């Protein structure tokens, strides 16, 4: 089940990414994972329970 949408700014609360923010760029429904862009060159897949919406 999709929790976040493309373009959402998310925070990565777990180590080693703790405190880092990124942007959801893709949702893989087969794997139920989100591709999050971190900075200009890095993208990593996360499960919904590994990320949270960024609140300023």
N, C-alpha and C positions, 0 to 999 in steps of 0.2 A: 504494500500500500504506500502510495506516494505521500510524504509528509511535507516536503519542501518543494519549491518550484524553481525553475531556471531563473537566475538573476537574484535569488535570495542571498543576502550576506549572512554568513554563518560563522560561528565561533567554534574553535576546536578545543574542547575542554580537557582532553586526555593527553597525557605525555606520549610522545615527545613534542606534540603540537600545542601544548597547553598555552592558551592566551593568543594564539594566532588566529587571524580572521581570513576568510576566503569567500569566493563566490561560487555558487552552484552553477555549473555549466552544462550538466547532462544528468539524466536519470536513467539508469539501466534497470528496466523492469524485470528482466530475467534474473538478475543477480540481486535485485532490490537494494541497489547501492547508488550513491550520488558521487559524481565526479566533481571535485571541488578544485578550483584554480586558486593556488596560493602564490601570490606574487606574479611576476610576468612570465615565468618559465616552468613552473612546477604545477602538476595536476595529480591528485591522489583520490582514489575511491574510498568512501566511508559509508558505513551503515547509518541509518537514521538515529540510532541511539548513541552514536559516536560524535554527533554534531548538534549544535543548538543555534537558534536564530540569534543574531547579534543584536543586542540592545544597547544603544549609546547612552 
